[in-house]
Amino acid sequence: MSTAATTTTSIDGYKLGKVLIEGKTKQVYDLPEHPGLCLLFSKDRITAGDGVKAHDLAGKAEISNTTNGQVFRLLNEAGIRTAYVKQCGAKAFIARKCQMIPIEWVTRRLATGSFLKRNVGVPEGYRFSPPKQETFFKDDANHDPQWSEEQIVSAKFDLNGLLIGQDEVDIMRRTTLLVFEILERAWQTRNCALIDMKVEFGICDDGNIVLADIIDSDSWRLWPAGDKRLMVDKQVYRNLASVTASDLETVKRNFIWVAEQLADIVPKKDHLVVVLMGSASDTSHSEKIATSCRSLGLNVELRVSSAHKGPEETLRIVREYESVMSNLIFVAVAGRSNGLGPVVSGSTNYPVINCPPVKSDNMQVDVWSSLNLPSGLGCATVLYPEAAALHAATILGLGNFMVWSKLRVKALNNFVTLKKADKELRGVRNA
């Protein structure tokens, strides 16, 4: 394959069609043999100031493509709906074909850069809690003017049959914030502060909004240890009054460092949720807990042991897991007189969650043994399998940003589902 996309007819087995879009740093190709997909090819080019400053930078395309793939694979694993499909060769990736909304969504944790010029009096480093969100209309000729949400709604963008209204703006705003917070937590594991970033959205053929385009070192500000002097993003290039070959090598080294940090940033699944059931008759209830756990990315194992009929075996099982796991949660499933949860809670320092398989005809009696605990015990009690999994994920998410992210994406999906249902049903129905 040639090093230039314009002189080749295929990349990694994907036959290239016509160029759909060409930007300053990328080309987008149709894939005629794969309807609904396209190929984005990065260039060895770096630009700033709407392209006024521009330089060739050998190797940038591969670095950018690597970084973009690492970011989108992370977001896909978290459950964010994106256009990204997979990497394709060193300089390209495959994405779902979509019509792009011409709006850049910017999220800021700290005030810096252009925000200070537009908001005189705000000191650099001012911390936004929650993060500040801004929107800009993509228009190079007018330097991407800032737009309000009202302007976006009033523009009535109609893309792939979807009219962009307030509901769609609300969905993009919530998604943008969550994308920032997921990546912010990821970078915190590298002692690196995500200061701000920009993202874009597109509308797929099915009318759904997806996170699209590219996210790489052109897209954000990153300050290792929270120190602006150590910045490793494109701002280093933007700040250069004149650009030497040595300067470009510094920029390139920074971009390589970013890609290297992202290589194994997704945390290992070094946790376990052990569902202890007092009887095999509780298997159905326990399997529901396990299913909900797996949907949140949690490792789970089912065991059968009765604290009443075999307390020694119950404690042996507990010690077995304590000896090999450090991120461990026990879920106790026992009906009638629940001795399992309290016994385990009194014998371990790991979290214990009671989830008794109560039935409607005896709920008040059965649940009491899980609620009325002896002093000194701290196990929680929930009634529904999903709630047990959510509670376990909340605890494990404190030390694992991917588990935390899956919880937040679940909440986002609930928000989107409600938004779509409300949009479909709203409207005055005359008598």
Salt bridges, closest charged atoms under 4 A:
GLU22 OE2 - LYS43 NZ 2.79
ASP30 OD1 - LYS97 NZ 2.64
ASP44 OD2 - LYS91 NZ 3.60
ASP50 OD2 - HIS143 ND1 2.69
ASP56 OD1 - ARG45 NH1 2.88
GLU104 OE2 - LYS138 NZ 3.64
GLU104 OE2 - LYS198 NZ 3.74
GLU124 OE2 - LYS228 NZ 2.59
GLU134 OE1 - ARG108 NE 2.58
GLU134 OE2 - ARG118 NH1 2.83
ASP140 OD2 - LYS24 NZ 3.27
GLU149 OE2 - ARG173 NE 2.75
ASP167 OD1 - LYS419 NZ 3.33
ASP167 OD2 - ARG426 NH1 2.84
GLU168 OE2 - LYS423 NZ 2.60
ASP170 OD1 - ARG173 NH2 2.48
ASP170 OD2 - LYS419 NZ 2.74
GLU181 OE1 - ARG408 NH1 2.86
GLU184 OE2 - ARG109 NE 2.82
ASP196 OD2 - ARG108 NH1 3.43
ASP196 OD2 - ARG221 NH1 2.68
GLU200 OE2 - LYS138 NZ 3.20
ASP206 OD2 - ARG96 NH2 3.18
ASP213 OD1 - LYS26 NZ 3.13
ASP218 OD2 - LYS60 NZ 3.41
ASP227 OD2 - ARG229 NH2 2.84
ASP264 OD1 - ARG190 NH2 2.84
GLU313 OE2 - ARG316 NH2 2.92
GLU320 OE2 - ARG303 NH1 3.55
GLU320 OE1 - ARG316 NH1 3.34
GLU322 OE1 - ARG319 NH1 2.78
GLU386 OE2 - LYS410 NZ 3.03
ASP422 OD2 - ARG426 NH2 2.77
